[in-house]
């Protein structure tokens, strides 16, 4: 036990100690702020983003509930900052004022475990020591489909865990250890904008998720080029048959890996003219999905968003054993049994599936349409309203 504590102390960064000082300094200011703004809601996602469920809820509050005191936390140098600032009050993510508002807020709402000014300090104060017992709301970033220990109640102490899918709700409620009523089926706020989408462009989106074991490596770009992940995606993207298909169908393909793989984007070079690379920071994923006729992914929950749109999905799972061993174990979701499109193990198989989809006018096969209809808890434009009402009804603060 002492060894474990020592190992954790060794990992404490100077920045975390600075944030501990900011927390202590913010306490008296937060007490004053709480008296002045007793119903403050603080919302955020990652520090540099305004494009997910928290931003959708913030936009809803400013548009439909202007009487609700709400602030959005985001870095001022973020490309998403102007869209948040245009709607209402913002605060610099991780600043002293962020600490003040975080401690004063009636509700802390985020897609990322509570929108903490500093994750290490807040985890210590909220989970390990139990000194802060704020009313924190987890809107989620994507549909939970795997068993994620870091989202279990013992590791979050979240007052509300929002789910969007029927099997997801059952899985989280049964396995994650939350108190009765803390896990709610409300739908994702960002799904309101997917309810009645505009017609897509002649475009295919390729959005693979990340790999924890690759991100931990320190061999740089050359080592990444040798990975199965890089070789398999590169084989597909550079295949002459893909280039011919895109040319024949007049399609553009946008390859946009997960934000955590952004540092390796340069490894995907020498791509055909109709294949574009897109970094996560400069690419609005919502706009990419709305503008695409078909999605190709591996294990990403972005497939749920695309299925919600009623459009076809292809899965490219060339490394299933490696992925399960090194990244995430299997949850309730079986891609062959529950997925929203065919599962392909090789580049040739994926190309054949893409050709069939194009020949069929990018329609959704009946079996995948039925799976979608049984999967989502709601398919309407009332997700923000349900989330707002559930958050408002929560009891307690800190």
ABEGO torsion letter per residue (X at the ends): XAAAAAAAAAABBAAAAAAAAAAAAAAAAAAAAAAABAABBBBBBBAABBABAAAAAAAAAAAABAABBBBBBBBAABAAAAAAAAAEBBBBBGBAAAAAAAAABABBBBABGGGBABAAAAAAAAAAAGABABBBBBAEABBBABBBAAABAAAAGBABBBBABAAAAAAAAAAAGBBBGABBBAEBAAAAAAABBBBBBBBBBBBBBBBAAAAABAAEAAAAAABAAAAAAAAAAABAAAAAAAAAAGBBBBBBBBAAAAAAAAABBGBBAABBBBBAAABBAAAAAAABABBBBAABAAAAAAAAAGBBBBBBBAAAAAAAAAABBBBABBAAAABABBBBABAAAAAAAAAAAAAAGGBBBAAAAAAAAAABABBBAAAAAAAAAAAAABBEBX
